[in-house]
Amino acid sequence: MTGYDVSDDIEALVEDTELPRRLKDEVYSTLEDREVTPEEADEIAKAVETQYLDTRVDPLDPVGTVSAQSIGEPGTQMTMNTFHYAGVAEIDVTQGLPRLIELVDARKEPDTPMMTVHLDGEYAEDRERAHEVVWKIEATRILQLGDVSTNVADMLVRVALNEETLLERWPTYDDPAEVAEEIAATIESKLGVDPHRDGLVIEFGPDQPSYRELLQLVEELREIVFKGIEDISRVVIRKEETDDGDEFVLYTEGSAFGKVLDIEGVDASRTTCNNIHEIHDELGIEAAREALINETMNTLEEQGLDDVNVRHLMLVADIMTSRGTIESIGRHGISGSKESVLARAAFEVTVNHLLDAAVHGEVDDLNGVTENVIVGKPIKLGTGDVDLRMSAGRPEGAD
């Protein structure tokens, strides 16, 4: 037969199933790669379809309650510790139950903010090029560049810069004196003083001889960031094995997601952070939802609780992000903004909710689970949502 192609038969078999489009495409491409016969393809497609239909949620299933139980019960097995992150001994990141609470509370700032920064091109392969990115990210303060001392007799602050450190952190400069000049200019603009530079030594003092002002200048000097991002105190560089081969990856203590994405050499498509709100601000609500799912799943897996089905976590993330912003699951977020007065009152600050509802004349339609349990009615889920009545008369045609 001219023009006959087995792949057409296989495609028709896959199309004939009740699978969603994404799964159909995946099954078809997999079968095409394996060179199976149409009979084998039919058997495999039907097996996938059966498994898909078996895993679907039945109508009127209480998915919220099941998800809450499925996440809450393993949560009781979680520890309260802070663990080293992914084998990077120098960086501590909150894990376990505190991290899970951070995520569902949608905290603006994690206890231990950090980023995983992937590099692209030669920056990922060459350690020296990778270090160039490190110095652009890590905050460089004066104590990392040299020695700071005070001369009380002459009322002067003396900064002795280290030549080796200057050339390491400013690799584009060949002359350390040029870097020292730039540092002196920064001191002048930030502190409002007139520094005197002699080689790699910078001296300056207060306008009026005052011991208090001298010490205050030293304190302010220590806070100046001469290079890098102020919020990132440390960067650890590691060589790791990835799908693209061995490459250098940066782990940061502190987070400034938007600023890091703009740095040359950073692979913005793979770089991530553990601050959901920063991801939302830079990449949008869908990215924040994805990050919520990944972060909660990783937190559970770190504790050996990887048997929690990801769909429960997806439901939580969906609820938290459904309004286009990240809402916490609590009285200041999802639970506190429910339509039902009784559901809000059952969660926290009961009297306040009831008083507010009474003042505003709110009506509770008793549509949810919590409010029906409170008033003793069957909940409108599962069999509770089905009305069956038995006819008292005999059906037509019965003997």
NUNUMI-832898 format. One record per residue (C-alpha): x, y, z. Coordinates in Angstrom, 3 decimals. Example, Ala and Ser with C-alpha at 12.3 -4.5 7.8 and 13.67 -1.06 7.14 Angstrom:
! residues 2
{{12.300 -4.500 7.800}};
{{13.670 -1.060 7.140}};
//
This chain:
! residues 399
{{0.000 0.000 0.000}};
{{1.500 3.318 -1.111}};
{{2.021 6.046 1.507}};
{{1.063 3.795 4.445}};
{{2.682 4.867 7.726}};
{{2.400 2.907 10.993}};
{{2.741 6.161 12.935}};
{{-0.625 7.306 11.488}};
{{-2.312 4.266 13.069}};
{{-0.602 4.900 16.377}};
{{-1.594 8.566 16.331}};
{{-5.225 7.609 15.617}};
{{-5.217 5.124 18.516}};
{{-3.875 7.756 20.940}};
{{-6.363 10.370 19.677}};
{{-9.196 7.925 20.376}};
{{-8.509 7.978 24.150}};
{{-10.002 10.350 26.770}};
{{-6.603 11.736 27.725}};
{{-6.035 15.509 27.805}};
{{-4.085 17.018 24.898}};
{{-0.778 17.327 26.781}};
{{-0.844 13.626 27.768}};
{{-1.855 12.548 24.264}};
{{1.153 14.351 22.798}};
{{3.467 12.847 25.419}};
{{2.158 9.278 24.891}};
{{2.379 9.613 21.106}};
{{5.971 10.938 21.125}};
{{7.029 8.177 23.546}};
{{5.443 5.430 21.435}};
{{6.996 6.853 18.274}};
{{10.464 6.745 19.850}};
{{10.032 3.090 20.933}};
{{8.995 1.728 17.498}};
{{6.029 -0.302 18.790}};
{{3.396 -2.078 16.691}};
{{-0.160 -0.680 16.477}};
{{-1.393 -3.544 18.713}};
{{1.184 -2.723 21.390}};
{{0.430 0.994 21.033}};
{{-3.287 0.326 21.539}};
{{-2.570 -1.667 24.709}};
{{-0.236 0.998 26.134}};
{{-2.606 3.894 25.293}};
{{-5.524 2.101 26.976}};
{{-3.392 1.375 30.075}};
{{-2.421 5.061 30.333}};
{{-6.070 6.068 29.858}};
{{-7.213 3.663 32.596}};
{{-4.608 4.979 35.031}};
{{-5.538 8.581 34.186}};
{{-9.257 7.969 34.735}};
{{-8.575 6.126 38.017}};
{{-6.565 9.049 39.393}};
{{-9.175 11.700 38.576}};
{{-11.147 13.169 41.458}};
{{-14.739 11.979 41.723}};
{{-17.493 14.600 41.531}};
{{-18.265 16.256 44.915}};
{{-15.073 14.898 46.515}};
{{-13.909 17.153 49.419}};
{{-10.531 17.907 47.812}};
{{-9.737 20.749 50.249}};
{{-10.181 18.571 53.318}};
{{-8.208 15.704 51.761}};
{{-5.375 18.095 50.856}};
{{-5.340 19.586 54.359}};
{{-5.120 16.107 55.897}};
{{-2.520 14.921 53.382}};
{{-0.212 17.872 54.150}};
{{-1.066 18.295 57.842}};
{{-0.482 14.704 58.940}};
{{3.059 14.414 57.480}};
{{3.695 17.911 58.877}};
{{3.526 16.438 62.377}};
{{6.588 14.329 61.500}};
{{8.687 17.343 60.548}};
{{11.544 18.666 62.637}};
{{12.046 22.231 63.823}};
{{15.660 22.628 62.755}};
{{17.658 24.763 60.349}};
{{19.670 22.578 57.992}};
{{22.677 23.149 55.800}};
{{21.463 23.788 52.270}};
{{22.094 21.107 49.658}};
{{25.457 20.172 51.118}};
{{26.736 23.758 51.126}};
{{28.077 23.756 54.669}};
{{28.663 27.521 54.722}};
{{25.001 28.467 54.181}};
{{22.178 27.682 56.594}};
{{18.620 27.687 55.289}};
{{15.431 27.201 57.285}};
{{13.867 23.810 56.565}};
{{11.274 21.559 58.125}};
{{8.137 22.846 59.831}};
{{9.312 26.490 60.182}};
{{9.851 26.680 56.416}};
{{6.429 25.145 55.695}};
{{4.821 27.711 58.026}};
{{6.736 30.507 56.239}};
{{5.337 29.380 52.902}};
{{1.668 28.994 53.883}};
{{1.844 32.255 55.851}};
{{3.235 33.955 52.702}};
{{5.865 35.803 54.768}};
{{7.270 38.875 53.031}};
{{10.831 37.916 53.991}};
{{12.058 34.357 54.758}};
{{14.095 33.852 57.930}};
{{17.084 32.814 55.833}};
{{16.745 34.326 52.330}};
{{18.966 32.730 49.710}};
{{19.337 32.361 45.958}};
{{20.619 29.667 43.631}};
{{22.312 31.518 40.772}};
{{23.047 29.593 37.569}};
{{25.549 30.992 35.083}};
{{25.652 30.790 31.304}};
{{28.353 30.465 28.677}};
{{31.979 30.720 29.757}};
{{30.953 32.051 33.172}};
{{29.580 28.573 34.011}};
{{32.730 26.777 32.837}};
{{35.609 29.039 33.942}};
{{36.108 29.575 37.687}};
{{37.775 32.986 37.192}};
{{34.862 34.244 35.062}};
{{32.443 32.828 37.644}};
{{34.285 34.808 40.340}};
{{33.714 37.987 38.333}};
{{29.975 37.410 38.820}};
{{30.552 36.626 42.508}};
{{32.171 40.038 43.102}};
{{29.296 41.762 41.262}};
{{26.797 40.072 43.578}};
{{28.481 39.841 46.995}};
{{28.436 43.065 49.035}};
{{31.999 44.357 49.459}};
{{32.518 46.465 52.598}};
{{35.609 48.280 53.833}};
{{36.705 45.610 56.342}};
{{37.061 43.136 53.462}};
{{39.386 45.504 51.586}};
{{41.957 46.391 54.233}};
{{42.621 47.576 57.799}};
{{40.769 50.452 59.460}};
{{42.357 52.302 62.397}};
{{41.805 55.595 64.249}};
{{44.367 58.226 65.180}};
{{42.857 59.982 68.191}};
{{45.716 62.497 68.484}};
{{45.189 63.831 64.937}};
{{41.464 62.988 64.825}};
{{41.860 60.858 61.667}};
{{40.456 57.584 60.348}};
{{43.118 55.639 58.463}};
{{42.237 53.006 55.852}};
{{45.124 50.820 54.590}};
{{43.871 48.961 51.513}};
{{45.147 45.517 50.482}};
{{46.519 45.505 46.925}};
{{45.841 41.816 46.294}};
{{42.211 42.098 47.435}};
{{41.577 45.170 45.280}};
{{42.825 43.464 42.115}};
{{40.852 40.317 42.926}};
{{37.529 42.119 43.476}};
{{38.025 44.647 40.639}};
{{39.450 42.328 37.922}};
{{38.892 44.932 35.168}};
{{41.454 47.289 36.798}};
{{45.206 46.780 36.305}};
{{46.333 49.474 38.755}};
{{45.218 49.156 42.416}};
{{45.730 52.933 42.826}};
{{42.798 53.490 40.433}};
{{40.571 51.292 42.624}};
{{41.783 53.199 45.719}};
{{40.826 56.455 43.979}};
{{37.339 55.095 43.304}};
{{36.995 53.972 46.952}};
{{38.101 57.428 48.153}};
{{35.492 59.056 45.903}};
{{32.802 56.750 47.345}};
{{33.836 57.651 50.910}};
{{33.667 61.337 50.028}};
{{30.151 61.081 48.553}};
{{28.724 58.785 51.248}};
{{30.262 60.391 54.360}};
{{30.568 63.998 53.219}};
{{34.281 64.212 54.151}};
{{37.387 65.270 52.214}};
{{39.655 62.173 52.171}};
{{43.393 62.359 51.501}};
{{44.874 59.448 49.537}};
{{48.526 58.439 49.544}};
{{48.938 55.325 47.401}};
{{46.708 52.673 48.979}};
{{46.264 54.599 52.252}};
{{43.216 56.843 52.678}};
{{42.866 59.232 55.622}};
{{39.974 61.499 56.630}};
{{38.428 62.971 59.752}};
{{35.438 64.945 61.099}};
{{35.028 68.673 60.348}};
{{35.286 69.519 64.051}};
{{37.661 67.715 66.448}};
{{35.282 65.359 68.277}};
{{35.961 61.854 69.545}};
{{32.260 60.958 69.194}};
{{32.151 62.113 65.559}};
{{35.373 60.215 64.828}};
{{33.852 56.940 66.084}};
{{30.626 57.687 64.229}};
{{32.590 58.066 60.972}};
{{34.161 54.639 61.547}};
{{30.724 53.054 62.115}};
{{29.277 54.670 58.996}};
{{32.360 53.627 56.990}};
{{31.767 49.974 57.909}};
{{28.255 50.084 56.448}};
{{29.239 51.455 53.029}};
{{28.945 48.906 50.185}};
{{31.700 49.640 47.645}};
{{30.718 46.882 45.225}};
{{27.997 44.268 44.866}};
{{24.458 44.152 46.262}};
{{23.870 45.342 49.816}};
{{21.319 42.610 50.667}};
{{23.704 39.766 49.765}};
{{26.284 39.246 52.471}};
{{28.005 36.148 51.096}};
{{28.271 34.036 47.948}};
{{29.456 30.424 47.858}};
{{30.648 28.985 44.536}};
{{30.372 25.268 43.822}};
{{31.063 23.027 40.859}};
{{28.054 20.799 40.214}};
{{26.991 18.162 37.740}};
{{23.983 19.223 35.635}};
{{22.239 18.003 32.481}};
{{24.595 20.193 30.447}};
{{27.732 18.812 32.155}};
{{29.809 20.184 35.017}};
{{29.269 23.872 35.718}};
{{29.751 26.441 38.473}};
{{26.676 27.388 40.535}};
{{26.477 30.238 43.057}};
{{24.599 30.073 46.375}};
{{23.933 33.385 48.109}};
{{23.220 34.340 51.690}};
{{20.611 37.040 51.248}};
{{18.342 37.712 48.303}};
{{17.930 40.424 45.646}};
{{16.341 38.499 42.782}};
{{15.627 41.383 40.388}};
{{19.098 42.914 40.650}};
{{20.870 39.579 40.153}};
{{18.896 38.769 36.983}};
{{20.310 41.930 35.359}};
{{23.955 40.953 35.939}};
{{25.959 39.806 32.914}};
{{26.772 36.091 33.065}};
{{23.687 35.113 35.082}};
{{21.329 32.600 33.460}};
{{17.957 34.216 34.235}};
{{15.985 31.194 32.985}};
{{17.357 28.884 35.734}};
{{18.216 31.256 38.586}};
{{15.794 31.149 41.506}};
{{15.359 32.282 45.101}};
{{13.367 31.155 48.151}};
{{11.453 34.437 48.474}};
{{8.072 33.897 46.793}};
{{7.216 37.621 46.806}};
{{10.410 38.537 44.913}};
{{9.583 35.931 42.261}};
{{6.053 37.373 42.016}};
{{7.387 40.930 41.607}};
{{9.889 39.975 38.904}};
{{8.255 37.105 37.008}};
{{4.536 37.292 37.808}};
{{1.902 35.283 39.650}};
{{2.247 32.061 37.597}};
{{5.960 31.877 38.438}};
{{5.131 32.522 42.110}};
{{2.601 29.667 42.041}};
{{5.198 27.331 40.528}};
{{7.762 28.420 43.137}};
{{5.273 27.762 45.960}};
{{4.691 24.224 44.691}};
{{8.426 23.539 44.273}};
{{9.398 25.030 47.647}};
{{6.736 23.100 49.606}};
{{7.576 19.870 47.774}};
{{11.320 20.339 48.391}};
{{10.660 21.073 52.079}};
{{8.695 17.843 52.466}};
{{11.261 15.827 50.495}};
{{14.086 17.157 52.706}};
{{12.268 15.525 55.621}};
{{11.756 12.230 53.778}};
{{8.045 12.937 53.223}};
{{8.133 12.674 49.432}};
{{5.037 10.430 49.282}};
{{2.742 13.472 49.555}};
{{1.008 13.808 46.179}};
{{1.980 17.026 44.426}};
{{-1.674 17.728 43.549}};
{{-2.424 18.599 47.175}};
{{0.356 21.189 47.096}};
{{-0.883 22.459 43.719}};
{{-4.330 23.051 45.226}};
{{-2.852 25.050 48.110}};
{{-0.759 27.115 45.678}};
{{-3.812 27.673 43.440}};
{{-5.885 28.988 46.358}};
{{-3.062 31.250 47.564}};
{{-2.535 32.812 44.100}};
{{-6.031 32.662 42.533}};
{{-6.699 36.409 43.018}};
{{-3.506 37.529 41.296}};
{{-1.644 38.214 44.539}};
{{-0.050 35.911 47.108}};
{{-2.405 35.444 50.062}};
{{-1.565 33.612 53.258}};
{{-3.687 30.776 54.591}};
{{-4.769 32.384 57.848}};
{{-6.971 35.072 59.324}};
{{-5.124 37.786 57.392}};
{{-5.544 35.907 54.104}};
{{-7.730 33.066 52.790}};
{{-9.484 32.085 56.039}};
{{-10.111 35.688 57.062}};
{{-11.661 36.647 53.731}};
{{-14.166 33.780 53.339}};
{{-17.732 34.689 52.398}};
{{-19.177 32.753 55.334}};
{{-19.396 34.572 58.685}};
{{-19.392 31.325 60.686}};
{{-16.360 29.962 58.787}};
{{-14.388 33.137 59.584}};
{{-15.509 33.051 63.209}};
{{-14.592 29.364 63.572}};
{{-10.993 30.037 62.614}};
{{-9.782 32.837 64.928}};
{{-10.983 35.980 66.806}};
{{-14.536 34.608 66.936}};
{{-16.210 37.497 68.791}};
{{-14.778 40.171 66.468}};
{{-16.066 38.400 63.356}};
{{-19.546 37.882 64.807}};
{{-19.773 41.493 66.006}};
{{-18.650 42.891 62.642}};
{{-21.134 40.646 60.803}};
{{-23.969 41.734 63.105}};
{{-23.132 45.431 62.676}};
{{-23.073 45.126 58.870}};
{{-26.091 42.807 58.674}};
{{-24.268 39.991 56.907}};
{{-26.130 36.807 55.901}};
{{-24.558 33.334 55.908}};
{{-25.894 31.066 53.142}};
{{-24.349 27.933 54.742}};
{{-22.671 26.817 51.522}};
{{-19.370 25.590 52.973}};
{{-18.235 22.711 55.187}};
{{-17.394 24.550 58.410}};
{{-20.643 26.509 58.729}};
{{-22.788 23.389 58.105}};
{{-20.884 21.432 60.764}};
{{-21.477 24.290 63.234}};
{{-25.265 24.320 62.692}};
{{-25.518 20.516 62.499}};
{{-26.516 20.191 58.843}};
{{-25.106 17.630 56.376}};
{{-22.303 19.208 54.391}};
{{-22.858 19.734 50.656}};
{{-20.180 17.324 49.517}};
{{-20.283 13.702 48.428}};
{{-23.630 12.093 49.236}};
{{-24.574 15.193 51.263}};
{{-25.082 17.138 48.053}};
{{-27.473 14.595 46.499}};
{{-31.227 14.636 47.197}};
{{-32.954 11.251 46.767}};
{{-36.683 10.834 47.299}};
{{-38.720 7.648 47.211}};
{{-42.071 7.823 45.445}};
{{-45.007 6.719 47.640}};
{{-47.101 5.553 44.677}};
{{-46.617 2.482 42.460}};
{{-44.781 3.054 39.169}};
{{-46.822 2.877 35.946}};
{{-47.089 -0.558 34.386}};
{{-46.269 -2.420 37.629}};
{{-48.376 -5.518 38.326}};
//
